[in-house]
Amino acid sequence: MSDIDPRLLEILVCPVTKKPLRYDRATQELISEAGKLAFPIRDGIPIMLVDEARKLDG
């Protein structure tokens, strides 16, 4: 598993809420706490499409 570039994480925001994202290394996802969505990272590329995001409980 590779980590996401911290500079990339600084500029990416949730496409729904425009709020910052948190990187979850274990699941290889970018988490939008505000939007309750988890965006997958495939082959090191964040997939920032709402249709591809997993809904988080709560």
N, CA, C, O and CB atoms as a CASP TS submission, in Angstrom:
PFRMAT TS
TARGET T0000
AUTHOR 0000-0000-0000
METHOD Language model
MODEL 1
PARENT N/A
ATOM      1  N   MET     1       0.841  -1.191   0.000  1.00  0.00           N
ATOM      2  CA  MET     1       0.000   0.000   0.000  1.00  0.00           C
ATOM      3  C   MET     1       0.878   1.243   0.000  1.00  0.00           C
ATOM      4  O   MET     1       1.834   1.338   0.769  1.00  0.00           O
ATOM      5  CB  MET     1      -0.953   0.004   1.219  1.00  0.00           C
ATOM      6  N   SER     2       0.556   2.171  -0.846  1.00  0.00           N
ATOM      7  CA  SER     2       1.315   3.407  -0.858  1.00  0.00           C
ATOM      8  C   SER     2       0.452   4.539  -0.311  1.00  0.00           C
ATOM      9  O   SER     2      -0.770   4.555  -0.461  1.00  0.00           O
ATOM     10  CB  SER     2       1.811   3.733  -2.284  1.00  0.00           C
ATOM     11  N   ASP     3       1.130   5.471   0.322  1.00  0.00           N
ATOM     12  CA  ASP     3       0.416   6.626   0.856  1.00  0.00           C
ATOM     13  C   ASP     3       0.147   7.627  -0.253  1.00  0.00           C
ATOM     14  O   ASP     3       0.833   7.649  -1.275  1.00  0.00           O
ATOM     15  CB  ASP     3       1.215   7.286   1.994  1.00  0.00           C
ATOM     16  N   ILE     4      -0.860   8.450  -0.033  1.00  0.00           N
ATOM     17  CA  ILE     4      -1.182   9.502  -0.990  1.00  0.00           C
ATOM     18  C   ILE     4      -0.236  10.682  -0.744  1.00  0.00           C
ATOM     19  O   ILE     4       0.168  10.934   0.391  1.00  0.00           O
ATOM     20  CB  ILE     4      -2.685   9.945  -0.864  1.00  0.00           C
ATOM     21  N   ASP     5       0.106  11.382  -1.788  1.00  0.00           N
ATOM     22  CA  ASP     5       0.987  12.540  -1.683  1.00  0.00           C
ATOM     23  C   ASP     5       0.324  13.599  -0.794  1.00  0.00           C
ATOM     24  O   ASP     5      -0.793  14.029  -1.084  1.00  0.00           O
ATOM     25  CB  ASP     5       1.311  13.123  -3.094  1.00  0.00           C
ATOM     26  N   PRO     6       0.988  14.021   0.274  1.00  0.00           N
ATOM     27  CA  PRO     6       0.396  15.014   1.186  1.00  0.00           C
ATOM     28  C   PRO     6       0.027  16.320   0.487  1.00  0.00           C
ATOM     29  O   PRO     6      -0.928  16.988   0.885  1.00  0.00           O
ATOM     30  CB  PRO     6       1.358  15.308   2.318  1.00  0.00           C
ATOM     31  N   ARG     7       0.777  16.689  -0.552  1.00  0.00           N
ATOM     32  CA  ARG     7       0.450  17.922  -1.292  1.00  0.00           C
ATOM     33  C   ARG     7      -0.873  17.779  -2.029  1.00  0.00           C
ATOM     34  O   ARG     7      -1.634  18.740  -2.142  1.00  0.00           O
ATOM     35  CB  ARG     7       1.572  18.268  -2.293  1.00  0.00           C
ATOM     36  N   LEU     8      -1.146  16.584  -2.529  1.00  0.00           N
ATOM     37  CA  LEU     8      -2.416  16.324  -3.201  1.00  0.00           C
ATOM     38  C   LEU     8      -3.567  16.407  -2.202  1.00  0.00           C
ATOM     39  O   LEU     8      -4.621  16.970  -2.497  1.00  0.00           O
ATOM     40  CB  LEU     8      -2.398  14.941  -3.888  1.00  0.00           C
ATOM     41  N   LEU     9      -3.352  15.847  -1.031  1.00  0.00           N
ATOM     42  CA  LEU     9      -4.387  15.862   0.007  1.00  0.00           C
ATOM     43  C   LEU     9      -4.712  17.290   0.440  1.00  0.00           C
ATOM     44  O   LEU     9      -5.847  17.579   0.816  1.00  0.00           O
ATOM     45  CB  LEU     9      -3.938  15.034   1.222  1.00  0.00           C
ATOM     46  N   GLU    10      -3.728  18.179   0.388  1.00  0.00           N
ATOM     47  CA  GLU    10      -3.951  19.577   0.768  1.00  0.00           C
ATOM     48  C   GLU    10      -4.887  20.296  -0.196  1.00  0.00           C
ATOM     49  O   GLU    10      -5.604  21.209   0.212  1.00  0.00           O
ATOM     50  CB  GLU    10      -2.628  20.316   0.835  1.00  0.00           C
ATOM     51  N   ILE    11      -4.892  19.898  -1.471  1.00  0.00           N
ATOM     52  CA  ILE    11      -5.703  20.627  -2.452  1.00  0.00           C
ATOM     53  C   ILE    11      -7.032  19.945  -2.785  1.00  0.00           C
ATOM     54  O   ILE    11      -7.951  20.590  -3.291  1.00  0.00           O
ATOM     55  CB  ILE    11      -4.914  20.808  -3.717  1.00  0.00           C
ATOM     56  N   LEU    12      -7.136  18.646  -2.502  1.00  0.00           N
ATOM     57  CA  LEU    12      -8.392  17.953  -2.793  1.00  0.00           C
ATOM     58  C   LEU    12      -9.443  18.265  -1.736  1.00  0.00           C
ATOM     59  O   LEU    12      -9.138  18.340  -0.546  1.00  0.00           O
ATOM     60  CB  LEU    12      -8.163  16.438  -2.875  1.00  0.00           C
ATOM     61  N   VAL    13     -10.672  18.446  -2.177  1.00  0.00           N
ATOM     62  CA  VAL    13     -11.801  18.633  -1.274  1.00  0.00           C
ATOM     63  C   VAL    13     -12.941  17.730  -1.735  1.00  0.00           C
ATOM     64  O   VAL    13     -12.944  17.241  -2.864  1.00  0.00           O
ATOM     65  CB  VAL    13     -12.251  20.129  -1.230  1.00  0.00           C
ATOM     66  N   CYS    14     -13.886  17.524  -0.865  1.00  0.00           N
ATOM     67  CA  CYS    14     -15.068  16.738  -1.209  1.00  0.00           C
ATOM     68  C   CYS    14     -15.831  17.462  -2.323  1.00  0.00           C
ATOM     69  O   CYS    14     -16.090  18.659  -2.203  1.00  0.00           O
ATOM     70  CB  CYS    14     -15.982  16.516   0.046  1.00  0.00           C
ATOM     71  N   PRO    15     -16.195  16.763  -3.401  1.00  0.00           N
ATOM     72  CA  PRO    15     -16.924  17.419  -4.487  1.00  0.00           C
ATOM     73  C   PRO    15     -18.342  17.840  -4.092  1.00  0.00           C
ATOM     74  O   PRO    15     -18.957  18.660  -4.773  1.00  0.00           O
ATOM     75  CB  PRO    15     -16.989  16.500  -5.680  1.00  0.00           C
ATOM     76  N   VAL    16     -18.858  17.285  -3.001  1.00  0.00           N
ATOM     77  CA  VAL    16     -20.217  17.624  -2.557  1.00  0.00           C
ATOM     78  C   VAL    16     -20.195  18.805  -1.594  1.00  0.00           C
ATOM     79  O   VAL    16     -20.917  19.783  -1.784  1.00  0.00           O
ATOM     80  CB  VAL    16     -20.886  16.410  -1.887  1.00  0.00           C
ATOM     81  N   THR    17     -19.358  18.707  -0.553  1.00  0.00           N
ATOM     82  CA  THR    17     -19.366  19.719   0.514  1.00  0.00           C
ATOM     83  C   THR    17     -18.287  20.779   0.359  1.00  0.00           C
ATOM     84  O   THR    17     -18.362  21.838   0.981  1.00  0.00           O
ATOM     85  CB  THR    17     -19.203  19.051   1.844  1.00  0.00           C
ATOM     86  N   LYS    18     -17.288  20.502  -0.464  1.00  0.00           N
ATOM     87  CA  LYS    18     -16.115  21.383  -0.639  1.00  0.00           C
ATOM     88  C   LYS    18     -15.287  21.491   0.643  1.00  0.00           C
ATOM     89  O   LYS    18     -14.521  22.440   0.813  1.00  0.00           O
ATOM     90  CB  LYS    18     -16.567  22.786  -1.079  1.00  0.00           C
ATOM     91  N   LYS    19     -15.442  20.519   1.541  1.00  0.00           N
ATOM     92  CA  LYS    19     -14.688  20.467   2.793  1.00  0.00           C
ATOM     93  C   LYS    19     -13.470  19.554   2.614  1.00  0.00           C
ATOM     94  O   LYS    19     -13.433  18.736   1.695  1.00  0.00           O
ATOM     95  CB  LYS    19     -15.591  19.963   3.964  1.00  0.00           C
ATOM     96  N   PRO    20     -12.471  19.698   3.502  1.00  0.00           N
ATOM     97  CA  PRO    20     -11.273  18.856   3.421  1.00  0.00           C
ATOM     98  C   PRO    20     -11.583  17.370   3.582  1.00  0.00           C
ATOM     99  O   PRO    20     -12.608  16.981   4.142  1.00  0.00           O
ATOM    100  CB  PRO    20     -10.276  19.280   4.478  1.00  0.00           C
ATOM    101  N   LEU    21     -10.670  16.563   3.077  1.00  0.00           N
ATOM    102  CA  LEU    21     -10.794  15.109   3.140  1.00  0.00           C
ATOM    103  C   LEU    21      -9.731  14.545   4.069  1.00  0.00           C
ATOM    104  O   LEU    21      -8.675  15.146   4.262  1.00  0.00           O
ATOM    105  CB  LEU    21     -10.673  14.483   1.733  1.00  0.00           C
ATOM    106  N   ARG    22     -10.022  13.383   4.643  1.00  0.00           N
ATOM    107  CA  ARG    22      -9.072  12.671   5.494  1.00  0.00           C
ATOM    108  C   ARG    22      -8.686  11.389   4.773  1.00  0.00           C
ATOM    109  O   ARG    22      -9.541  10.683   4.238  1.00  0.00           O
ATOM    110  CB  ARG    22      -9.676  12.370   6.917  1.00  0.00           C
ATOM    111  N   TYR    23      -7.393  11.096   4.765  1.00  0.00           N
ATOM    112  CA  TYR    23      -6.892   9.887   4.118  1.00  0.00           C
ATOM    113  C   TYR    23      -6.953   8.715   5.090  1.00  0.00           C
ATOM    114  O   TYR    23      -6.417   8.797   6.195  1.00  0.00           O
ATOM    115  CB  TYR    23      -5.448  10.095   3.609  1.00  0.00           C
ATOM    116  N   ASP    24      -7.595   7.634   4.691  1.00  0.00           N
ATOM    117  CA  ASP    24      -7.645   6.406   5.487  1.00  0.00           C
ATOM    118  C   ASP    24      -6.740   5.387   4.808  1.00  0.00           C
ATOM    119  O   ASP    24      -7.096   4.804   3.784  1.00  0.00           O
ATOM    120  CB  ASP    24      -9.120   5.860   5.628  1.00  0.00           C
ATOM    121  N   ARG    25      -5.570   5.183   5.393  1.00  0.00           N
ATOM    122  CA  ARG    25      -4.569   4.310   4.789  1.00  0.00           C
ATOM    123  C   ARG    25      -5.042   2.853   4.745  1.00  0.00           C
ATOM    124  O   ARG    25      -4.774   2.140   3.779  1.00  0.00           O
ATOM    125  CB  ARG    25      -3.254   4.410   5.559  1.00  0.00           C
ATOM    126  N   ALA    26      -5.740   2.419   5.785  1.00  0.00           N
ATOM    127  CA  ALA    26      -6.178   1.024   5.877  1.00  0.00           C
ATOM    128  C   ALA    26      -7.135   0.645   4.743  1.00  0.00           C
ATOM    129  O   ALA    26      -7.040  -0.446   4.182  1.00  0.00           O
ATOM    130  CB  ALA    26      -6.852   0.777   7.223  1.00  0.00           C
ATOM    131  N   THR    27      -8.046   1.544   4.416  1.00  0.00           N
ATOM    132  CA  THR    27      -9.039   1.239   3.378  1.00  0.00           C
ATOM    133  C   THR    27      -8.687   1.836   2.021  1.00  0.00           C
ATOM    134  O   THR    27      -9.375   1.583   1.031  1.00  0.00           O
ATOM    135  CB  THR    27     -10.397   1.740   3.805  1.00  0.00           C
ATOM    136  N   GLN    28      -7.595   2.646   1.971  1.00  0.00           N
ATOM    137  CA  GLN    28      -7.208   3.331   0.738  1.00  0.00           C
ATOM    138  C   GLN    28      -8.368   4.159   0.206  1.00  0.00           C
ATOM    139  O   GLN    28      -8.774   4.025  -0.948  1.00  0.00           O
ATOM    140  CB  GLN    28      -6.744   2.320  -0.324  1.00  0.00           C
ATOM    141  N   GLU    29      -8.894   5.025   1.081  1.00  0.00           N
ATOM    142  CA  GLU    29     -10.006   5.900   0.716  1.00  0.00           C
ATOM    143  C   GLU    29      -9.746   7.303   1.241  1.00  0.00           C
ATOM    144  O   GLU    29      -9.000   7.503   2.200  1.00  0.00           O
ATOM    145  CB  GLU    29     -11.343   5.353   1.266  1.00  0.00           C
ATOM    146  N   LEU    30     -10.382   8.268   0.588  1.00  0.00           N
ATOM    147  CA  LEU    30     -10.422   9.632   1.086  1.00  0.00           C
ATOM    148  C   LEU    30     -11.794   9.825   1.711  1.00  0.00           C
ATOM    149  O   LEU    30     -12.820   9.628   1.060  1.00  0.00           O
ATOM    150  CB  LEU    30     -10.144  10.686  -0.056  1.00  0.00           C
ATOM    151  N   ILE    31     -11.799  10.210   2.970  1.00  0.00           N
ATOM    152  CA  ILE    31     -13.034  10.285   3.743  1.00  0.00           C
ATOM    153  C   ILE    31     -13.515  11.729   3.842  1.00  0.00           C
ATOM    154  O   ILE    31     -12.759  12.626   4.216  1.00  0.00           O
ATOM    155  CB  ILE    31     -12.830   9.691   5.146  1.00  0.00           C
ATOM    156  N   SER    32     -14.771  11.933   3.504  1.00  0.00           N
ATOM    157  CA  SER    32     -15.429  13.217   3.706  1.00  0.00           C
ATOM    158  C   SER    32     -16.314  13.069   4.931  1.00  0.00           C
ATOM    159  O   SER    32     -17.398  12.490   4.863  1.00  0.00           O
ATOM    160  CB  SER    32     -16.259  13.661   2.440  1.00  0.00           C
ATOM    161  N   GLU    33     -15.836  13.602   6.063  1.00  0.00           N
ATOM    162  CA  GLU    33     -16.626  13.525   7.299  1.00  0.00           C
ATOM    163  C   GLU    33     -17.931  14.306   7.132  1.00  0.00           C
ATOM    164  O   GLU    33     -18.992  13.842   7.548  1.00  0.00           O
ATOM    165  CB  GLU    33     -15.815  14.074   8.509  1.00  0.00           C
ATOM    166  N   ALA    34     -17.849  15.493   6.522  1.00  0.00           N
ATOM    167  CA  ALA    34     -19.029  16.345   6.357  1.00  0.00           C
ATOM    168  C   ALA    34     -20.059  15.715   5.422  1.00  0.00           C
ATOM    169  O   ALA    34     -21.262  15.799   5.669  1.00  0.00           O
ATOM    170  CB  ALA    34     -18.618  17.713   5.823  1.00  0.00           C
ATOM    171  N   GLY    35     -19.586  15.088   4.358  1.00  0.00           N
ATOM    172  CA  GLY    35     -20.503  14.492   3.384  1.00  0.00           C
ATOM    173  C   GLY    35     -20.844  13.044   3.660  1.00  0.00           C
ATOM    174  O   GLY    35     -21.697  12.460   2.992  1.00  0.00           O
ATOM    175  N   LYS    36     -20.165  12.455   4.661  1.00  0.00           N
ATOM    176  CA  LYS    36     -20.367  11.045   5.017  1.00  0.00           C
ATOM    177  C   LYS    36     -20.162  10.131   3.811  1.00  0.00           C
ATOM    178  O   LYS    36     -20.951   9.224   3.546  1.00  0.00           O
ATOM    179  CB  LYS    36     -21.773  10.839   5.596  1.00  0.00           C
ATOM    180  N   LEU    37     -19.059  10.406   3.081  1.00  0.00           N
ATOM    181  CA  LEU    37     -18.714   9.631   1.897  1.00  0.00           C
ATOM    182  C   LEU    37     -17.256   9.200   1.970  1.00  0.00           C
ATOM    183  O   LEU    37     -16.424   9.874   2.577  1.00  0.00           O
ATOM    184  CB  LEU    37     -18.976  10.445   0.613  1.00  0.00           C
ATOM    185  N   ALA    38     -16.960   8.063   1.342  1.00  0.00           N
ATOM    186  CA  ALA    38     -15.590   7.575   1.241  1.00  0.00           C
ATOM    187  C   ALA    38     -15.279   7.377  -0.238  1.00  0.00           C
ATOM    188  O   ALA    38     -15.918   6.571  -0.915  1.00  0.00           O
ATOM    189  CB  ALA    38     -15.388   6.242   2.053  1.00  0.00           C
ATOM    190  N   PHE    39     -14.290   8.123  -0.732  1.00  0.00           N
ATOM    191  CA  PHE    39     -13.897   8.060  -2.129  1.00  0.00           C
ATOM    192  C   PHE    39     -12.719   7.102  -2.283  1.00  0.00           C
ATOM    193  O   PHE    39     -11.718   7.245  -1.582  1.00  0.00           O
ATOM    194  CB  PHE    39     -13.537   9.466  -2.664  1.00  0.00           C
ATOM    195  N   PRO    40     -12.821   6.135  -3.182  1.00  0.00           N
ATOM    196  CA  PRO    40     -11.748   5.141  -3.324  1.00  0.00           C
ATOM    197  C   PRO    40     -10.498   5.714  -3.983  1.00  0.00           C
ATOM    198  O   PRO    40     -10.557   6.685  -4.736  1.00  0.00           O
ATOM    199  CB  PRO    40     -12.243   3.959  -4.131  1.00  0.00           C
ATOM    200  N   ILE    41      -9.373   5.089  -3.679  1.00  0.00           N
ATOM    201  CA  ILE    41      -8.113   5.392  -4.356  1.00  0.00           C
ATOM    202  C   ILE    41      -7.718   4.125  -5.090  1.00  0.00           C
ATOM    203  O   ILE    41      -7.484   3.086  -4.472  1.00  0.00           O
ATOM    204  CB  ILE    41      -6.982   5.867  -3.343  1.00  0.00           C
ATOM    205  N   ARG    42      -7.645   4.213  -6.411  1.00  0.00           N
ATOM    206  CA  ARG    42      -7.304   3.051  -7.236  1.00  0.00           C
ATOM    207  C   ARG    42      -6.002   3.315  -7.969  1.00  0.00           C
ATOM    208  O   ARG    42      -5.867   4.312  -8.678  1.00  0.00           O
ATOM    209  CB  ARG    42      -8.437   2.729  -8.243  1.00  0.00           C
ATOM    210  N   ASP    43      -5.052   2.421  -7.795  1.00  0.00           N
ATOM    211  CA  ASP    43      -3.733   2.559  -8.428  1.00  0.00           C
ATOM    212  C   ASP    43      -3.118   3.922  -8.138  1.00  0.00           C
ATOM    213  O   ASP    43      -2.466   4.518  -8.995  1.00  0.00           O
ATOM    214  CB  ASP    43      -3.843   2.350  -9.944  1.00  0.00           C
ATOM    215  N   GLY    44      -3.336   4.412  -6.908  1.00  0.00           N
ATOM    216  CA  GLY    44      -2.763   5.687  -6.495  1.00  0.00           C
ATOM    217  C   GLY    44      -3.528   6.908  -6.963  1.00  0.00           C
ATOM    218  O   GLY    44      -3.094   8.036  -6.732  1.00  0.00           O
ATOM    219  N   ILE    45      -4.673   6.695  -7.624  1.00  0.00           N
ATOM    220  CA  ILE    45      -5.460   7.810  -8.165  1.00  0.00           C
ATOM    221  C   ILE    45      -6.776   7.930  -7.400  1.00  0.00           C
ATOM    222  O   ILE    45      -7.569   6.989  -7.381  1.00  0.00           O
ATOM    223  CB  ILE    45      -5.730   7.613  -9.686  1.00  0.00           C
ATOM    224  N   PRO    46      -7.015   9.088  -6.764  1.00  0.00           N
ATOM    225  CA  PRO    46      -8.295   9.286  -6.078  1.00  0.00           C
ATOM    226  C   PRO    46      -9.436   9.371  -7.095  1.00  0.00           C
ATOM    227  O   PRO    46      -9.353  10.119  -8.069  1.00  0.00           O
ATOM    228  CB  PRO    46      -8.253  10.567  -5.205  1.00  0.00           C
ATOM    229  N   ILE    47     -10.483   8.613  -6.864  1.00  0.00           N
ATOM    230  CA  ILE    47     -11.666   8.627  -7.729  1.00  0.00           C
ATOM    231  C   ILE    47     -12.700   9.521  -7.043  1.00  0.00           C
ATOM    232  O   ILE    47     -13.396   9.094  -6.122  1.00  0.00           O
ATOM    233  CB  ILE    47     -12.237   7.156  -7.984  1.00  0.00           C
ATOM    234  N   MET    48     -12.783  10.759  -7.506  1.00  0.00           N
ATOM    235  CA  MET    48     -13.593  11.773  -6.828  1.00  0.00           C
ATOM    236  C   MET    48     -14.993  11.911  -7.437  1.00  0.00           C
ATOM    237  O   MET    48     -15.528  13.015  -7.533  1.00  0.00           O
ATOM    238  CB  MET    48     -12.883  13.114  -6.876  1.00  0.00           C
ATOM    239  N   LEU    49     -15.567  10.805  -7.836  1.00  0.00           N
ATOM    240  CA  LEU    49     -16.916  10.795  -8.410  1.00  0.00           C
ATOM    241  C   LEU    49     -17.908  10.342  -7.337  1.00  0.00           C
ATOM    242  O   LEU    49     -17.699   9.318  -6.687  1.00  0.00           O
ATOM    243  CB  LEU    49     -16.989   9.859  -9.666  1.00  0.00           C
ATOM    244  N   VAL    50     -18.965  11.090  -7.157  1.00  0.00           N
ATOM    245  CA  VAL    50     -19.966  10.765  -6.146  1.00  0.00           C
ATOM    246  C   VAL    50     -20.557   9.380  -6.398  1.00  0.00           C
ATOM    247  O   VAL    50     -20.841   8.647  -5.451  1.00  0.00           O
ATOM    248  CB  VAL    50     -21.079  11.825  -6.130  1.00  0.00           C
ATOM    249  N   ASP    51     -20.743   9.018  -7.657  1.00  0.00           N
ATOM    250  CA  ASP    51     -21.302   7.701  -7.994  1.00  0.00           C
ATOM    251  C   ASP    51     -20.383   6.556  -7.579  1.00  0.00           C
ATOM    252  O   ASP    51     -20.846   5.431  -7.388  1.00  0.00           O
ATOM    253  CB  ASP    51     -21.573   7.617  -9.488  1.00  0.00           C
ATOM    254  N   GLU    52     -19.090   6.827  -7.439  1.00  0.00           N
ATOM    255  CA  GLU    52     -18.117   5.800  -7.043  1.00  0.00           C
ATOM    256  C   GLU    52     -17.889   5.773  -5.532  1.00  0.00           C
ATOM    257  O   GLU    52     -17.262   4.847  -5.016  1.00  0.00           O
ATOM    258  CB  GLU    52     -16.790   6.035  -7.756  1.00  0.00           C
ATOM    259  N   ALA    53     -18.390   6.773  -4.829  1.00  0.00           N
ATOM    260  CA  ALA    53     -18.149   6.884  -3.386  1.00  0.00           C
ATOM    261  C   ALA    53     -19.008   5.897  -2.611  1.00  0.00           C
ATOM    262  O   ALA    53     -20.105   5.523  -3.027  1.00  0.00           O
ATOM    263  CB  ALA    53     -18.428   8.311  -2.902  1.00  0.00           C
ATOM    264  N   ARG    54     -18.464   5.488  -1.467  1.00  0.00           N
ATOM    265  CA  ARG    54     -19.202   4.617  -0.549  1.00  0.00           C
ATOM    266  C   ARG    54     -19.813   5.501   0.540  1.00  0.00           C
ATOM    267  O   ARG    54     -19.140   6.364   1.105  1.00  0.00           O
ATOM    268  CB  ARG    54     -18.265   3.502   0.074  1.00  0.00           C
ATOM    269  N   LYS    55     -21.101   5.272   0.826  1.00  0.00           N
ATOM    270  CA  LYS    55     -21.759   6.027   1.880  1.00  0.00           C
ATOM    271  C   LYS    55     -21.323   5.514   3.243  1.00  0.00           C
ATOM    272  O   LYS    55     -21.248   4.306   3.466  1.00  0.00           O
ATOM    273  CB  LYS    55     -23.283   5.944   1.737  1.00  0.00           C
ATOM    274  N   LEU    56     -21.037   6.432   4.146  1.00  0.00           N
ATOM    275  CA  LEU    56     -20.644   6.068   5.502  1.00  0.00           C
ATOM    276  C   LEU    56     -21.852   6.100   6.418  1.00  0.00           C
ATOM    277  O   LEU    56     -22.742   6.935   6.254  1.00  0.00           O
ATOM    278  CB  LEU    56     -19.547   7.008   6.025  1.00  0.00           C
ATOM    279  N   ASP    57     -21.883   5.201   7.371  1.00  0.00           N
ATOM    280  CA  ASP    57     -22.973   5.161   8.332  1.00  0.00           C
ATOM    281  C   ASP    57     -22.849   6.320   9.316  1.00  0.00           C
ATOM    282  O   ASP    57     -21.752   6.779   9.632  1.00  0.00           O
ATOM    283  CB  ASP    57     -22.988   3.818   9.078  1.00  0.00           C
ATOM    284  N   GLY    58     -24.006   6.777   9.790  1.00  0.00           N
ATOM    285  CA  GLY    58     -24.008   7.793  10.834  1.00  0.00           C
ATOM    286  C   GLY    58     -24.235   9.100  10.300  1.00  0.00           C
ATOM    287  O   GLY    58     -24.266  10.076  11.049  1.00  0.00           O
TER
END
